[in-house]
Amino acid sequence: MTAEITRLTAAQMAAKLAAGEITSVELVRAHLDRIDAVDGGEAGLNAFIHVSRDEALATAEEVDAVRAAGGAEAEALHPLAGVPIAVKDLIVTVGQPTTAGSRMLEDWVSPYDATVVERIRAAKLPILGKTNLDEFAMGSSTEHSAYGVTRNPWDTDRIPGGSGGGSAAAVAAFEAPLALGTDTGGSIRQPGAVTGTVGTKPTYGSVSRYGAIAMASSLDQIGPVARTTEDAALLHELIAGHDPKDSTSLPDEVPAFGAAARTTDVSGLRIGVIKQLQGEGYQEGVLARFQESLDALRAAGAEIVEVDCPSFEHALSAYYLIMPSEASSNLARFDGVRYGTRVEPEDGPLTIERVMGATRAAGFGDEVKRRIILGTYALSAGYYDAYYGSAQKVRTLIQRDFAAAFEQADVLISPTAPTVAFPLGEKLDDPLAMYLNDVATIPANLAGIPGISVPGGLASDGDGAALPVGIQFLAPAREDARVYRAAGALEALLSADAEPLWARAPELPTAAAQTAGE
Amino acid sequence: MSEISRADVEHLAKLAHISMTDEELTTMAGELDVIVDSVKKVSEAVDADVPATSHPLPLTNVFRRDEVGEMLTAEQALSNAPDAEDGRFKVPAILDEE
């Protein structure tokens, strides 16, 4: 029983909780057991940096007590009350550490909750813990974490994507049914693609960013991670909405995303295939699954058109100038004065400037230093117009391309990532090759529009077993419901004759088996 | 031609307050050179008359009344400080002198 309940979808868990068939304590215990079994040890997934056992069980007991008592309070419970969730360790939480995957925040505990965490607590979702990520969300493989790499549940010698590899791996491996991620250039969608899970980057401003440690403020967005489109939509509904604490938060009503995800009808939906996001650089297997998805959608009545977005050629370059520029400014706050690590230089005079230099040298990892220096360069006198200025102009061109594309199509489609999960270590010494993982996800961040990644089947890169491929849908700003409708439809079409992809992940070695093998 | 020299990185690291060893400076110069060489073509991709976009959605500034709201106590604000004294953050000497 306990092993089986972790394999339910969040919506199914919610229904069983409401019907009194299971309790939240049972659900939380089952997930904590699963974390104990697969997350630790040498070969463990390491999806979690911190597990919050007592707090999760206390919340679960509270929900169960309210349900047992019945009456108005039980009626008023949020539909997801009692369904456990994991939180990316970039999002601040009272009572649990928030490291951002960095030595800089090793012992730091936030004195306040992020708005999304407040909403999760108010809705009484037990928080299982904080998930691993590339340091300060800078990376595409979760290898740049100061707390060790996270492994892909489909092949533990491969990357789980990044920066939100911990959230994606936790959800794929049934350690949590839901998780929160952040997406600056693809950090929710690309891990979703390579782990066979669903991840949404909402419209910029749809979900409050208050309490997400900032990397690039004009690009960062918090969003949901789940195994199904419906689950992602339900979590999005819960965390969306205006927040006066985030001045970029949209003052809009929250649409019924869950209902949109359940509308599996695509007849008459115009789907635009982005000419620039396929072909060279994309693996054969990825393109084959992409074509099959297009065929399935066409057969279901969607109208497939090709759209031309010529400026996307420069999106990656523009992103890798804008993001480091904003990051170099945002990360200036880690100075060893008000919070976080302080390191004193080993010799010489003890001045604040030298302490800052030593603190940031010891506290930041290589990728973070690389981006801060690159951003400092792009913003420096003499280069600003050519680099940062030009990148901002490219951003305008990309928005124009999207505007033209959405004249011809209701949603756009592409592979989420050019490749399936690659082996751990393969791109660690080649930053540029690592950056190419984000080529298909970055345009949405530059334009502020919503995007989702849903499983599109399995493909081999020619070297090992078949691994998940992600399909990305994009919609105009504030039209997040459209990506849920399209993704929900594709998910239903692809699992009509087969088990959904997330249910087909291979068995993982458990801690007990690991010990027995030693 | 090399875009970023070791001396450039040394200067940038000083601006960014990150102490770096000689080895780190050399490695970083090589890596940044490759990255900058790859991204610099953005300047050729745009005409002068294209407006710049700093933000994805058109937003107007948000104002609120200048009233004291719910906020952290001094104790909470100092709870993570590496060093504090008398309700203040404590730092090493600001000026490089005895």
Boltz contact constraints between the chains, C-beta under 6 A:
constraints:
  - contact:
      token1: [A, 108]
      token2: [B, 80]
      max_distance: 6.0
  - contact:
      token1: [A, 111]
      token2: [B, 72]
      max_distance: 6.0
  - contact:
      token1: [A, 111]
      token2: [B, 76]
      max_distance: 6.0
  - contact:
      token1: [A, 111]
      token2: [B, 79]
      max_distance: 6.0
  - contact:
      token1: [A, 204]
      token2: [B, 56]
      max_distance: 6.0
  - contact:
      token1: [A, 204]
      token2: [B, 57]
      max_distance: 6.0
  - contact:
      token1: [A, 218]
      token2: [B, 55]
      max_distance: 6.0
  - contact:
      token1: [A, 247]
      token2: [B, 62]
      max_distance: 6.0
  - contact:
      token1: [A, 314]
      token2: [B, 42]
      max_distance: 6.0
  - contact:
      token1: [A, 314]
      token2: [B, 45]
      max_distance: 6.0
  - contact:
      token1: [A, 317]
      token2: [B, 39]
      max_distance: 6.0
  - contact:
      token1: [A, 317]
      token2: [B, 42]
      max_distance: 6.0
  - contact:
      token1: [A, 318]
      token2: [B, 42]
      max_distance: 6.0
  - contact:
      token1: [A, 320]
      token2: [B, 39]
      max_distance: 6.0
  - contact:
      token1: [A, 321]
      token2: [B, 39]
      max_distance: 6.0
  - contact:
      token1: [A, 336]
      token2: [B, 82]
      max_distance: 6.0
  - contact:
      token1: [A, 337]
      token2: [B, 89]
      max_distance: 6.0
  - contact:
      token1: [A, 337]
      token2: [B, 91]
      max_distance: 6.0
  - contact:
      token1: [A, 338]
      token2: [B, 81]
      max_distance: 6.0
  - contact:
      token1: [A, 338]
      token2: [B, 89]
      max_distance: 6.0
  - contact:
      token1: [A, 339]
      token2: [B, 80]
      max_distance: 6.0
  - contact:
      token1: [A, 342]
      token2: [B, 82]
      max_distance: 6.0
  - contact:
      token1: [A, 350]
      token2: [B, 92]
      max_distance: 6.0
  - contact:
      token1: [A, 351]
      token2: [B, 92]
      max_distance: 6.0
  - contact:
      token1: [A, 351]
      token2: [B, 93]
      max_distance: 6.0
  - contact:
      token1: [A, 351]
      token2: [B, 96]
      max_distance: 6.0
  - contact:
      token1: [A, 352]
      token2: [B, 91]
      max_distance: 6.0
  - contact:
      token1: [A, 352]
      token2: [B, 92]
      max_distance: 6.0
  - contact:
      token1: [A, 352]
      token2: [B, 94]
      max_distance: 6.0
  - contact:
      token1: [A, 355]
      token2: [B, 92]
      max_distance: 6.0
  - contact:
      token1: [A, 356]
      token2: [B, 17]
      max_distance: 6.0
  - contact:
      token1: [A, 357]
      token2: [B, 17]
      max_distance: 6.0
  - contact:
      token1: [A, 357]
      token2: [B, 19]
      max_distance: 6.0
  - contact:
      token1: [A, 358]
      token2: [B, 19]
      max_distance: 6.0
  - contact:
      token1: [A, 360]
      token2: [B, 17]
      max_distance: 6.0
  - contact:
      token1: [A, 360]
      token2: [B, 18]
      max_distance: 6.0
  - contact:
      token1: [A, 361]
      token2: [B, 18]
      max_distance: 6.0
  - contact:
      token1: [A, 361]
      token2: [B, 19]
      max_distance: 6.0
  - contact:
      token1: [A, 369]
      token2: [B, 18]
      max_distance: 6.0
  - contact:
      token1: [A, 372]
      token2: [B, 16]
      max_distance: 6.0
  - contact:
      token1: [A, 373]
      token2: [B, 12]
      max_distance: 6.0
  - contact:
      token1: [A, 374]
      token2: [B, 32]
      max_distance: 6.0
  - contact:
      token1: [A, 376]
      token2: [B, 12]
      max_distance: 6.0
  - contact:
      token1: [A, 376]
      token2: [B, 15]
      max_distance: 6.0
  - contact:
      token1: [A, 376]
      token2: [B, 16]
      max_distance: 6.0
  - contact:
      token1: [A, 377]
      token2: [B, 12]
      max_distance: 6.0
  - contact:
      token1: [A, 386]
      token2: [B, 43]
      max_distance: 6.0
  - contact:
      token1: [A, 390]
      token2: [B, 42]
      max_distance: 6.0
  - contact:
      token1: [A, 390]
      token2: [B, 43]
      max_distance: 6.0
  - contact:
      token1: [A, 390]
      token2: [B, 46]
      max_distance: 6.0
  - contact:
      token1: [A, 391]
      token2: [B, 42]
      max_distance: 6.0
  - contact:
      token1: [A, 392]
      token2: [B, 52]
      max_distance: 6.0
  - contact:
      token1: [A, 392]
      token2: [B, 53]
      max_distance: 6.0
  - contact:
      token1: [A, 392]
      token2: [B, 54]
      max_distance: 6.0
  - contact:
      token1: [A, 393]
      token2: [B, 46]
      max_distance: 6.0
  - contact:
      token1: [A, 393]
      token2: [B, 50]
      max_distance: 6.0
  - contact:
      token1: [A, 393]
      token2: [B, 52]
      max_distance: 6.0
  - contact:
      token1: [A, 394]
      token2: [B, 42]
      max_distance: 6.0
  - contact:
      token1: [A, 394]
      token2: [B, 45]
      max_distance: 6.0
  - contact:
      token1: [A, 394]
      token2: [B, 46]
      max_distance: 6.0
  - contact:
      token1: [A, 395]
      token2: [B, 53]
      max_distance: 6.0
  - contact:
      token1: [A, 396]
      token2: [B, 50]
      max_distance: 6.0
  - contact:
      token1: [A, 396]
      token2: [B, 51]
      max_distance: 6.0
  - contact:
      token1: [A, 396]
      token2: [B, 53]
      max_distance: 6.0
  - contact:
      token1: [A, 431]
      token2: [B, 31]
      max_distance: 6.0
  - contact:
      token1: [A, 432]
      token2: [B, 34]
      max_distance: 6.0
  - contact:
      token1: [A, 432]
      token2: [B, 38]
      max_distance: 6.0
  - contact:
      token1: [A, 447]
      token2: [B, 56]
      max_distance: 6.0
  - contact:
      token1: [A, 448]
      token2: [B, 56]
      max_distance: 6.0
  - contact:
      token1: [A, 448]
      token2: [B, 57]
      max_distance: 6.0
  - contact:
      token1: [A, 477]
      token2: [B, 57]
      max_distance: 6.0
